[in-house]
Amino acid sequence: MSEPSPGAAGSTYASAGVDIEAGDRAVELMKEWVKKAARPEVVGGLGGFAGLFDASALKRYERPLLASATDGVGTKVDLARRMGVYDTIGRDLVGMVVDDLVVCGAEPLFMTDYICVGKVYPERVAAIVKGIAEGCALAGCALVGGETAEHPGLLGADDFDVAGAGTGVVEADRVLGADRIRTGDAVISMASSGLHSNGYSLVRHVLFERAGWSLDREVPELGRTLGEELLEPTRIYSLDCLALTRTTEVHAFSHITGGGLANNLARVIPGGLHAVVDRSTWTPGPVFGLVGEAGSVEREELEKTLNMGVGMIAVVPGESVDVALATLADRGVDAWVSGEIVERTAGHAAGVSVIGDYAS
């Protein structure tokens, strides 16, 4: 092993690109936001090695089942980086996680996050956590901790990514899913807030590489800039879905994410039954048409990549429709009956058929 040159300064973590003091500063800045994403079951504060949640709160359950989900935001983070807007991407992260939990009927309890950066800019990290905390508040769950990792040399100074994991709980005899669905059930669609957090690789390819549009382009059909539309946060449905389960009978939910409506709904349709969804019951937002037109993307490709204006689906008995729609309307959720559950016949090749043309 060679000896260091005389007078040469020894290597440090900082000289390797990791700024511990900046990381500590980021933690201090994010504490005020984490406090806003709390539940009474949370024990202790931010800064420990693990988040603590008082599980005695589960004693009221006869047989509590814990549900777990993890996800990220995908290439949407690149748009946040390019626009210098960091306080919304966390809501996307929360939505992707908690709305997977609620599909089985689970109440989201808490989340943890993982933020990986090329260089710690404390204000930027705090802004990301602010969005995560706001998302947790909208979902009714706590943010109990997380990790910020600085990876110089692996990521550029401005690069970052986010991921998260969540835990929820549901009573064993109230788990929702395919085994509850019956012939005659209604399919209720809940409007998305836009693209949500899926399909951005296609969107970026079409709008930036093929069409050559810029993020600051004013788009009349959208009523705002392209960047503002693309950064619109994912709608979080967890409390809306839980409200439905308290007010009426629900058989299943389906979170419409990557793969589109048909593929995600098919995951909760049992063998022997079939869901028929009618496009004429809604009009996708203008952003979906823009992607299709700018990239000459066929409808089939759009539908298997994007949510096409539907972010969550509830499958309910026919007699529950009126109460379900009224409950969602009271909560400010645009929802409508978009289809029904029928017996599967030889002509049904898959669990879901999407028929008709979108309403104009």
PAVEXPA-360127 format. One record per atom (N, C-alpha, C, CB): residue in one letter; x, y, z. Coordinates in steps of 0.001 Angstrom, whole numbers, plus 500000, padded with zeros to 6 digits. Glycine has a CB too. Example, Ala and Ser with C-alpha at 12.3 -4.5 7.8 and 13.67 -1.06 7.14 Angstrom:
a513190494310507800 a512300495500507800 a513200496700507800 a511308495527509046 s512850497750507080 s513670498940507140 s512900500030507870 s514084499402505725 
END
This chain:
m500855498812500000 m500000500000500000 m500888501234500000 m499034500008501230 s500654502128499038 s501487503309498947 s501129504306500035 s501351503950497576 e502096505063500470 e501894506090501486 e501385507372500823 e503210506360502268 p500523508135501509 p500065509409500944 p501233510370500778 p498980510042501838 s501151511230499786 s502200512211499544 s502330513128500743 s501911513024498272 p503562513523501070 p503764514435502200 p502955515713502020 p505253514774502357 g502255516088503052 g501478517325503025 g500116517186502383 g502239518372502313 a499828515990501785 a498529515818501141 a497447515667502193 a498537514600500199 a496306516330501974 a495185516235502907 a494550514862502806 a494139517334502629 g494167514308503977 g493505513013503995 g492103513103503420 g493453512466505408 s491646512010502846 s490291511969502289 s489259511984503403 s490102510722501406 t488122512597503125 t487004512651504065 t485728512275503340 t486876514056504708 y484679512029504127 y483375511740503543 y482919512918502686 y482336511434504647 a483202514133503172 a482808515328502427 a483544515420501102 a483069516580503254 s484847515088501112 s485603515156499864 s485149514100498873 s487087514999500138 a484495513044499376 a483930512015498504 a482552512419497987 a483838510682499248 g482042513550498483 g480780514066497958 g479590513951498874 g480465513383496721 v479773513434500096 v478651513273501021 v478732514348502099 v478651511852501658 d477669515138502213 d477630516257503151 d476723515900504323 d477139517555502451 i477320515437505425 i476533515024506583 i475799516208507191 i477428514366507632 e476430517358507232 e475782518529507816 e474558518950507010 e476769519687507907 a474627518837505691 a473468519162504859 a472333518182505141 a473845519136503356 g472683516913505355 g471668515926505694 g470992516242507013 g472277514548505750 d471783516656508000 d471208517031509299 d470297518242509154 d472321517328510322 r470703519189508328 r469886520379508094 r468554519998507435 r470651521391507212 a468597519058506501 a467375518603505840 a466410517981506848 a467710517591504733 v466945517209507780 v466102516586508812 v465425517646509654 v466933515652509711 e466148518669510026 e465557519740510840 e464445520458510081 e466637520749511266 l464666520694508784 l463670521399507998 l462401520578507789 l464253521784506667 m462543519253507698 m461379518427507410 m460539518108508648 m461821517148506764 k461089518334509849 k460385517948511066 k459011518607511189 k461222518296512270 e458920519887510811 e457643520584510957 e456576519966510072 e457801522063510623 w456969519439508912 w455989518834508022 w455595517453508498 w456529518762506608 v456545516691509007 v456239515350509489 v455243515412510644 v457525514629509929 k455336516443511478 k454401516589512591 k452961516703512115 k454764517805513420 k452779517198510895 k451431517376510369 k450852516082509805 k451434518442509299 a451679515051509713 a451223513750509221 a451333512744510355 a452052513285507979 a450532512953511386 a450627512133512584 a449290511464512892 a451083512979513773 r449354510428513669 r448191509770514246 r448486509574515727 r447873508400513528 p447449509432516555 p447698509284517995 p448484508033518358 p446395509271518731 e448508507042517455 e449225505802517763 e450744505923517571 e448695504679516894 v451202507015516963 v452636507180516725 v453340507492518041 v452900508303515684 v454432506780518303 v455213506948519532 v456562507557519177 v455398505587520277 g456933508621519867 g458219509258519603 g458136510181518409 g459296508212519376 g459293510741518054 g459353511697516957 g460355511287515909 g459691513067517472 l460611512213515008 l461544511970513913 l462980511964514430 l461376513033512811 g463799511093513861 g465208511091514211 g465711509787514793 g465472512171515164 g464789508889515153 g465213507596515675 g465638506666514551 g464096506957516488 f466040505473514937 f466459504498513941 f465271503787513305 f467390503485514567 a464128503845513976 a462916503215513453 a461705504001513941 a462820501718513892 g460641503995513151 g459404504616513579 g458613503659514451 g458574505056512375 l457959504187515464 l457198503354516396 l455711503652516276 l457673503580517846 f454901502593516247 f453451502713516136 f452829501797517177 f452951502356514692 d451958502336517996 d451347501592519099 d450337500580518554 d450658502561520098 a450737499316518508 a449883498267517945 a448722497887518857 a450708497043517653 s448709498387520107 s447571498084520977 s446279498660520406 s447814498633522391 a446420499613519476 a445239500168518824 a444505499113518003 a445632501340517934 l445181498010517691 l444567496960516892 l443760495975517729 l445626496221516126 k443746496166519051 k443021495234519917 k441522495240519666 k443287495564521362 r441034496328519073 r439592496387518818 r439184495470517677 r439170497815518505 y440162494970516924 y439862494049515834 y439744492627516366 y440944494126514742 e438841491862515781 e438726490446516127 e439917489670515583 e437413489858515584 r440211489899514302 r441346489241513647 r441959490237512666 r440902487914512912 p442841491111513152 p443415492131512270 p444416491542511286 p444087493215513093 l444257491907510036 l445230491532509013 l445991492789508616 l444535490867507767 l447309492710508634 l448127493827508196 l448327493744506685 l449488493836508933 a448150494859506025 a448371494952504581 a449601495814504342 a447118495544503845 s450405495457503358 s451637496181503076 s451747496463501586 s452860495389503566 a452258497629501246 a452452497989499834 a453656498907499715 a451182498674499245 t454287498860498585 t455426499744498320 t455393500185496868 t456770499039498645 d455893501372496602 d455863501877495227 d456776503087495123 d454414502242494791 g456881503613493921 g457615504841493663 g456766505750492792 g458977504546492990 v457399506718492164 v456680507667491319 v457108507544489861 v456908509095491812 g458182506829489612 g458629506638488243 g459256507882487651 g457484506203487391 t459179507990486338 t459893509056485639 t459225510421485784 t460013508711484181 k458111510494486506 k457512511792486798 k458466512657487626 k456176511610487539 v459372512008488372 v460315512786489177 v461225513640488291 v461162511852490057 d461460513188487064 d462313513975486165 d461653515305485816 d462618513184484880 l460329515307485697 l459628516551485398 l459695517500486580 l458172516273485025 a459573516951487793 a459697517785488988 a461076518426489044 a459440516956490260 r462095517643488715 r463476518161488716 r463632519266487682 r464489517025488434 r463135519033486488 r463290520005485408 r462534521297485690 r462813519407484099 m461401521189486387 m460605522379486683 m461021523047487991 m459136522016486743 g461827522350488785 g462225522899490074 g461067522966491054 g462814524272489889 v460098522054490904 v458937521991491802 v459004520657492539 v457571522141491009 y459227520717493833 y459498519491494580 y458442519160495639 y460835519600495238 d457464520052495840 d456544519840496952 d455233519172496547 d456249521147497606 t455163518604495346 t453964517860494951 t454248516385494703 t453361518473493707 i455480516063494373 i455809514691493988 i455559513705495136 i457272514609493537 g455637514184496376 g455369513319497524 g453928512871497595 g455732514023498795 r453004513717497155 r451599513315497131 r451381512187496132 r450700514510496785 d452119512219495030 d452061511113494078 d452519509816494740 d452926511418492840 l453600509899495484 l454132508715496149 l453110508120497105 l455416509057496898 v452520508961497930 v451539508469498896 v450345507838498183 v451067509611499812 g449857508509497139 g448716507971496416 g448984506599495841 g448321508902495320 m450172506396495300 m450495505104494719 m450505503983495758 m451833505175494031 v450871504319496980 v450978503304498036 v449646503079498755 v452046503715499049 v449046504145499294 v447860503955500142 v446656503485499341 v447515505250500864 d446568503869498066 d445412503428497292 d445547501990496822 d445211504332496103 d446738501419496899 d446882499970496762 d446427499273498044 d448349499595496435 l446736499870499193 l446322499281500462 l444805499222500594 l446909500068501619 v444135500306500225 v442698500397500464 v441903499470499555 v442231501821500273 v442505498985498481 v441797498087497566 v441261496852498299 v442728497656496421 c441989496351499266 c441508495184500010 c440638495590501193 c442686494348500497 g440381496889501335 g439577497378502444 g440384497835503626 g438642496333502878 a441711497845503488 a442577498189504618 a442632499696504845 a443987497647504388 e442621500083506105 e442849501475506487 e444351501725506547 e442175501805507857 p444881502662505777 p446317502952505867 p446666503509507247 p446740503953504764 l447694502963507867 l448109503379509207 l449338504275509168 l448389502163510072 f450376503836508486 f451606504630508456 f452427504321507217 f452440504375509711 m453310505267506899 m454226505133505775 m455638505486506194 m453784506015504610 t456588504950505459 t457975505402505524 t458414505732504100 t458914504312506180 d459396506615503980 d459845507008502644 d461341506797502486 d459492508470502368 y461780506752501250 y463199506659500911 y463471507650499795 y463601505202500486 i464337508604500072 i464690509638499095 i466171509491498780 i464363511084499634 c466458509247497528 c467842509062497077 c468223510253496202 c468014507708496293 v469325510921496540 v469729512128495820 v471201512046495433 v469470513384496675 g471559512800494405 g472965512910494047 g473699513846494984 g473111513389492617 k472995514878495441 k473551515831496393 k472411516335497273 k474274517015495662 v472651516404498568 v471622516887499488 v471538518402499435 v471910516418500923 y470420518893498947 y470059520297499081 y468947520319500128 y469599520949497686 p469230520760501337 p468262520613502437 p466866521121502111 p468765521334503644 e466755522278501499 e465434522837501197 e464686521962500198 e465568524263500648 r465421521386499258 r464782520514498266 r464258519242498929 r465775520156497137 v465071518620499748 v464643517403500442 v463441517702501332 v465802516814501282 a463493518829502034 a462375519197502909 a461101519410502102 a462711520466503708 a461222519982500899 a460045520196500057 a459439518859499616 a460415521046498824 i460288517896499295 i459789516570498925 i459035515950500093 i460950515650498486 v459628516033501286 v458988515462502470 v457697516208502796 v459946515503503675 k457669517508502563 k456439518281502746 k455305517669501932 k456655519756502339 g455572517339500670 g454553516725499833 g454128515365500341 g455049516602498427 i455096514584500829 i454761513265501380 i453883513424502615 i456045512470501731 a454233514356503482 a453449514586504690 a452036515059504350 a454146515612505588 e451924515945503370 e450595516408502961 e449778515254502393 e450711517540501922 g450433514384501647 g449739513221501114 g449263512295502214 g450636512468500163 c450112512077503216 c449719511229504339 c448524511826505075 c450896511039505307 a448515513139505247 a447389513792505902 a446109513581505099 a447667515292506082 l446196513674503777 l445033513443502924 l444570511994502982 l445350513825501490 a445488511086503261 a445164509660503314 a444777509192504709 a446335508852502822 g444950510053505714 g444630509670507082 g445659508765507724 g443315509004507114 c446872508717507194 c447910507866507780 c449063508724508286 c448421506831506750 a449950508116509028 a451089508822509616 a452351508582508797 a451309508377511071 l453222509574508792 l454568509418508248 l455494509217509434 l455003510662507372 v455939507977509642 v456670507652510871 v458181507684510710 v456260506299511356 g458662507891509506 g460112507948509332 g460500507741507892 g460795506915510199 g461786507706507661 g462282507516506307 g463791507601506270 g461676508542505367 e464292507696505071 e465745507733504867 e466061508646503704 e466316506312504613 t467052509497503867 t467582510290502765 t469008509847502519 t467511511821503068 a469260509342501315 a470579508805500976 a471221509668499903 a470475507335500499 e472481510029500118 e473237510835499163 e474186509921498407 e474016511982499877 h474060509892497070 h474841508978496247 h475658509732495194 h473921507964495571 p476665510474495590 p477506511178494615 p478243510185493730 p478513512101495329 g478365510525492469 g479039509629491537 g478085508647490894 g480136508880492239 l477036508274491618 l476023507390491060 l474896508195490424 l475469506461492142 l474525509302491084 l473508510215490573 l474135511583490363 l472295510305491541 g473619512323489380 g474057513697489204 g473599514543490371 g473534514272487890 a474205515707490555 a473896516551491709 a472417516909491791 a474721517818491657 d471748517066490659 d470335517445490652 d469387516258490554 d470071518379489513 d469923515056490443 d469076513874490278 d468552513380491620 d469849512757489576 f467359512824491589 f466802512212492804 f465732511205492420 f466215513290493757 d465395510356493372 d464279509423493207 d463624509234494571 d464760508046492609 v462358508859494546 v461629508649495796 v460893507317495737 v460636509811496061 a460772506682496893 a460003505448497033 a459418505442498434 a460889504169496775 g458445504591498647 g457836504542499965 g457162503207500204 g456838505668500132 a456904502929501452 a456201501709501843 a455145502077502880 a457194500632502406 g454025501399502825 g452951501682503755 g452378500418504364 g451865502455503069 t451767500572505524 t451117499471506225 t449710499885506602 t451919499052507478 g448767498964506399 g447390499210506767 g446825498013507499 g446551499530505538 v445571498118507931 v444936497025508669 v443494496876508228 v445010497267510189 v443043495635508177 v441662495339507821 v441201494127508627 v441517495083506287 e439943494136509037 e439364492983509722 e439299491818508743 e437947493314510292 a439694490627509190 a439805489479508294 a438507489184507547 a440224488259509077 d437372489310508231 d436117488978507565 d435554490133506741 d435101488550508586 r436339491225506619 r435900492367505822 r436850492642504648 r435790493609506707 v437743491703504380 v438649491860503248 v437841491876501955 v439707490727503222 l438100492860501123 l437385492994499862 l438155492294498746 l437166494479499518 g437430491890497720 g438115491262496602 g437199490434495740 g439223490413497098 a437807489637494861 a437082488906493831 a436026487958494394 a438051488130492991 d436284487367495566 d435342486374496088 d434000486983496488 d435949485669497278 r433921488309496606 r432666488959496982 r431812489375495780 r432962490169497827 i432420489469494614 i431728489999493441 i430676489015492936 i432733490317492325 r429508489573492551 r428382488771492091 r427830489336490777 r427276488725493168 t427141488493490038 t426445488950488837 t425459490059489206 t425709487770488143 g425409491090488407 g424512492202488674 g425150493339489440 g423340491718489419 d426347493137489949 d427053494230490619 d427307495367489628 d428391493730491229 a427366496574490163 a427646497749489341 a429108498144489452 a426749498922489751 v429663498633488364 v431026499159488334 v430929500685488413 v431801498694487034 i431466501240489480 i431464502693489665 i432872503218489455 i430937503082491077 s433018504157488534 s434322504759488252 s434454506092488972 s434519504948486736 m435653506356489484 m435958507627490134 m436996508362489285 m436477507408491600 a436722509628489018 a437578510398488115 a438986510558488657 a436975511760487860 s439939510502487754 s441329510787488116 s441558512292488057 s442320510040487172 s442669512732488624 s443040514154488557 s443890514445487330 s443795514572489824 g444093513442486513 g444929513582485323 g445688512301485079 g445901514761485465 l446938512416484690 l447748511234484374 l448134510433485603 l448993511646483641 h448052511041486776 h448522510433488028 h450022510165487927 h447747509112488336 s450484508929488105 s451940508690488127 s452347507507487273 s452412508464489548 n451571507240486245 n451880506098485382 n451909506516483919 n450857504975485587 g452741505840483145 g452798506087481717 g453664507259481302 g451446506300481217 y454451507797482236 y455223508999481908 y456371508737480943 y455767509609483166 s456813507516480831 s457839507237479823 s457257507444478425 s458386505789479978 l456019506985478229 l455350507219476950 l455043508703476773 l454054506390476857 v454516509345477796 v454152510754477718 v455365511615477387 v453522511214479032 r456471511384478067 r457678512171477830 r458208511940476418 r458757511824478864 h458176510686475975 h458643510371474615 h457803511096473575 h458597508850474362 v456487511049473750 v455577511643472767 v455662513162472763 v454145511210473046 l455525513779473929 l455396515236473987 l456730515967473852 l454741515633475279 f457811515382474356 f459096516064474313 f459952515638473118 f459849515809475595 e460072514328472911 e460951513845471848 e460302513926470473 e461365512420472128 r459038513512470370 r458372513517469060 r457771514878468722 r457281512458469026 a457003515449469663 a456327516715469377 a457227517922469603 a455088516843470233 g458274517750470429 g459203518847470678 g458633519956471541 g459648519420469389 w457638519639472366 w457034520643473232 w457922520914474440 w455642520195473686 s457764522100475010 s458508522460476223 s457558522479477407 s459209523839476064 l458110522386478593 l457292522349479807 l456551523656480028 l458157522040481015 d457101524770479544 d456441526055479753 d455479526426478620 d457479527137479908 r455226525486477738 r454292525732476629 r452876525913477168 r454333524565475604 e452224526996476799 e450825527208477153 e449959526363476221 e450440528724477062 v449115525535476826 v448262524642476037 v446803525039476269 v448504523135476419 p446154525659475285 p444785526137475472 p443816525057475936 p444284526729474195 e443967523839475389 e443061522762475773 e443165522426477251 e443344521527474949 l444321522681477853 l444550522371479258 l444249523555480158 l445974521920479466 g444309524761479595 g444084525958480392 g445247526301481292 g442859525793481215 r446411525760480997 r447621526018481777 r448810525503480985 r447550525344483189 t450002525599481561 t451185525118480843 t451224523594480857 t452478525696481467 l451988523073479919 l452150521625479849 l452752521092481148 l453034521238478650 g453776521769481659 g454421521314482888 g453473521277484066 g455585522197483213 e452620522285484187 e451656522311485290 e450691521136485196 e450875523634485293 e450277520807483985 e449377519661483805 e450072518355484171 e448871519598482355 l451297518194483695 l452001516929483922 l452386516727485379 l453239516866483062 l452537517806486130 l452882517683487556 l451657517650488467 l453779518834487968 e450452517700487908 e449242517614488732 e449334516376489625 e447954517561487840 p449200516534490953 p449384515383491849 p448317514298491660 p449372515853493292 t448707513096491946 t447804511953491941 t446694512148492977 t448582510649492221 r445472511873492582 r444379511946493549 r444509510785494535 r442991511914492831 i444261511080495802 i444340510072496863 i442918509705497274 i445167510595498094 y442550508448497098 y441169507998497289 y440926507240498590 y440772507133496148 s441946507016499379 s441799506080500492 s440658506443501441 s443085506010501265 l440572507700501864 l439501508070502798 l438134508013502119 l439747509478503364 d438075508301500826 d436822508196500094 d436360506743500027 d436976508775498682 c437285505849499750 c436941504429499675 c436521503888501048 c438133503621499130 l437228504293502081 l436857503842503425 l435484504381503811 l437912504287504457 a435172505605503390 a433845506158503657 a432772505311502978 a433759507621503175 l433042504834501775 l432093503969501082 l431839502691501868 l432603503630499684 t432898502086502385 t432721500825503119 t431930501024504405 t434080500206503442 r431926502248504940 r431168502512506161 r429698502836505881 r431807503657506923 t429415503348504686 t428055503804504400 t427232502814503593 t428107505101503669 t427878501901502888 t427135500945502082 t427994499717501826 t426682501580500752 e427417498722501182 e428148497484500909 e429036497665499682 e427169496302500700 v430280497284499820 v431248497323498728 v431841495935498574 v432363498387498988 h431951495465497352 h432512494138497112 h433987494170496737 h431739493451496028 a434398495199496029 a435808495262495607 a436148496677495162 a436094494251494458 f437439496973495216 f437997498186494620 f439076497770493632 f438573499154495714 s439379498650492698 s440514498447491800 s441197499780491582 s440066497824490445 h442485499842491885 h443283501051491718 h443817501055490287 h444455501122492772 i443442502057489505 i443809502083488086 i445162502769487927 i442721502811487239 t446179501955487755 t447554502454487639 t448163501927486336 t448421502018488876 g449433501556486358 g450074501042485158 g449347499820484619 g451525500700485442 g449090499810483328 g448326498719482732 g446924499140482352 g448261497554483678 g446487500285482890 g445195500817482499 g444010500177483184 g445035500679481058 l442829500628482803 l441588500220483469 l441315498725483326 l440417501007482908 a441345498210482119 a440963496818481902 a441863495849482653 a440991496497480426 n443166496054482570 n444090495126483218 n443993495174484739 n445509495428482791 n443805496351485295 n443715496453486750 n442374495954487272 n443934497892487188 l441295496263486584 l439988495765487015 l439923494244486918 l438869496395486173 a440561493681485903 a440556492220485731 a441160491494486929 a441318491839484469 r442006492174487683 r442673491543488835 r441700491210489958 r443768492455489369 v440510491841489955 v439543491555491017 v438272490899490486 v439186492834491750 i438282490468489225 i437114489796488654 i437313488285488755 i436886490228487170 p436399487577489425 p436589486129489623 p436311485334488353 p435684485628490746 g436822484121488314 g436533483239487203 g435036482983487116 g437300481922487345 g434524482926485901 g433104482702485711 g432312483985485556 g432564481923486853 l432907485135485937 l432235486423485797 l433038487338484889 l432025487081487169 h432393488418484472 h432999489313483487 h432509490728483757 h432655488870482026 a433397491690483647 a433015493091483789 a432902493722482409 a434040493863484665 v431788494400482168 v431589495130480917 v431565496612481260 v430262494685480183 v432527497361480736 v432658498795481010 v432374499557479727 v434079499144481564 d431546500594479824 d431118501362478660 d431829502709478610 d429600501565478680 r432629502913477579 r433374504174477426 r432447505378477301 r434284504102476203 s431247505183476805 s430358506317476560 s429883506987477838 s429169505869475762 t430211506402478994 t429765506987480267 t430693508096480755 t429667505906481330 w431807508323480075 w432681509420480498 w433527509945479337 w433591508961481639 t434091511120479580 t434991511755478625 t436366511915479261 t434434513127478163 p437410511265478748 p438750511458479309 p439173512920479219 p439771510569478580 g439975513371480176 g440470514743480151 g441287515023478908 g441300515024481383 p441459516290478548 p442145516643477297 p443582516168477206 p442123518112477121 v444264515965478333 v445663515551478271 v445809514188477594 v446264515506479677 f444815513323477769 f444902511995477160 f444798512085475639 f443798511077477713 g443901512949475160 g443793513157473729 g445037513789473148 g442602514007473421 l445659514711473893 l446882515354473416 l448003514342473224 l447323516442474390 v448136513438474182 v449176512410474062 v448909511542472837 v449237511535475342 g447643511155472668 g447298510317471531 g447568510994470206 g445861509920471607 e447170512263470095 e447333512981468832 e448793513311468547 e446513514259468848 a449518513763469560 a450907514175469348 a451800513012468948 a451452514825470600 g451468511824469433 g452305510676469128 g451670509670468204 g452685510004470371 s450506510012467641 s449751509055466810 s449625507714467543 s450448508854465422 v449289507807468824 v449170506614469664 v447773506030469521 v449474506946471151 e447689504769469170 e446396504120469015 e445667504044470357 e446570502716468420 r444323504027470293 r443525503989471517 r443866502787472381 r442050503972471180 e444072501651471771 e444413500449472537 e445696500653473336 e444563499242471601 e446685501299472734 e447957501549473421 e447774502556474551 e449018502058472428 l446978503599474306 l446697504571475360 l446020503899476537 l445825505710474829 e445044503055476251 e444242502447477314 e445010501425478133 e443029501796476725 k446030500830477577 k446796499868478361 k447996500516479051 k447266498731477471 t448142501841478851 t449256502568479468 t448776503612480463 t450103503235478399 l447705504341480128 l447231505461480931 l445884505140481581 l447116506721480068 n445521505930482598 n444254505653483294 n443028506169482552 n444287506261484670 m443204507021481560 m442139507537480703 m441011508214481483 m441572506416479876 g441373508811482614 g440396509583483367 g439734508872484517 g439369510041482469 v440106507618484760 v439540506845485876 v440679506410486792 v438732505598485358 g440651506870488051 g441731506539488972 g441432505412489934 g442088507726489744 m440153505183490208 m439749504134491144 m438385503621490723 m439721504658492618 i438152502334490954 i436854501720490650 i436342501019491899 i436964500714489455 a435049501137492134 a434379500385493188 a433356499463492535 a433698501339494228 v433317498227492981 v432302497280492521 v431331497072493676 v432943495911492047 v430073497439493464 v429077497415494544 v427821496701494074 v428735498852495016 p427018496170495011 p425726495602494620 p424849496672493986 p425012494979495836 g423935496260493127 g423077497217492453 g422312498109493408 g422120496500491575 e421868497542494546 e421094498318495507 e421936499325496285 e420411497391496467 s423250499251496148 s424142500185496846 s424546501383495997 s425379499463497299 v424151501392494725 v424640502416493806 v424278503819494262 v424089502175492423 d423013504054494591 d422582505409494925 d423330505958496144 d421076505431495184 v423460505140497172 v424170505583498377 v425637505809498066 v424020504552499515 a426233504917497271 a427657505054496922 a427911506346496164 a428127503856496082 l427094506630495170 l427289507850494388 l427059509101495234 l426352507858493181 a426064509046496120 a425790510193496986 a426944510425497956 a424481509981497762 t427499509337498496 t428623509447499424 t429825510083498736 t428999508066499984 l430128509630497544 l431274510169496814 l431038511618496419 l431560509327495572 a429815511941496012 a429506513322495655 a429673514247496856 a428081513424495104 d429233513783498024 d429382514591499237 d430844514848499559 d428707513905500418 r431715513954499131 r433138514085499401 r433875514774498248 r433743512715499663 g433132515255497270 g433743515977496162 g434397515096495122 g434743516915496685 v433998513827495064 v434567512897494088 v433597512739492926 v434875511519494740 d434053513043491734 d433253512845490529 d433211511351490235 d433836513648489313 a432019510745490293 a431887509302490100 a430626509000489317 a431869508564491450 w430613507850488640 w429480507470487807 w429476505953487616 w429531508198486436 v428308505417487260 v428212503998486928 v428738503812485510 v426737503473487059 s429783503024485385 s430421502853484078 s430261501450483518 s431881503184484175 g429669500531484283 g429539499180483782 g428854498250484757 g430875498641483438 e428893496966484439 e428234495964485270 e428989494647485212 e426779495764484828 i428646493772486156 i429235492435486213 i428220491450485646 i429643492047487679 v428660490628484696 v427782489653484049 v428430488270484104 v427487490064482577 e427655487268483742 e428206485920483625 e429178485876482454 e427077484870483441 r430295485197482655 r431254485067481554 r430750484032480556 r432659484672482085 t430830484366479287 t430413483452478229 t431612483113477356 t429271484068477378 a431367482245476381 a432452481830475487 a433027483009474717 a431958480770474512 g432232484063474539 g432711485222473789 g433556486173474598 g431565485961473231 h433688485923475900 h434488486784476767 h435873486186476929 h433809486973478145 a436834486776476268 a438192486218476288 a438946486569477555 a438972486707475090 a438521487620478241 a439242488047479447 a438225488473480493 a440240489214479135 g438717488953481613 g437828489321482703 g437113490631482518 g438582489372483948 v437533491451481545 v436948492777481356 v436813493065479866 v437807493867482048 s435652493601479489 s435457494133478143 s435174495622478261 s434294493394477396 v435850496434477463 v435579497854477422 v434967498131476051 v436885498713477679 i433721498635476062 i432957498748474809 i432617500212474517 i431656497901474884 g432191500448473260 g431704501762472867 g432802502783472643 g430772502272473896 d432384504004472425 d433300505123472225 d433130506126473346 d433064505796470860 y434192506851473645 y434124507845474706 y433129508949474357 y435508508443474965 a432444509450475371 a431521510556475163 a432318511792474718 a430702510852476463 s431757512552473818 s432448513739473312 s432103514948474139 s432098513990471851 
END
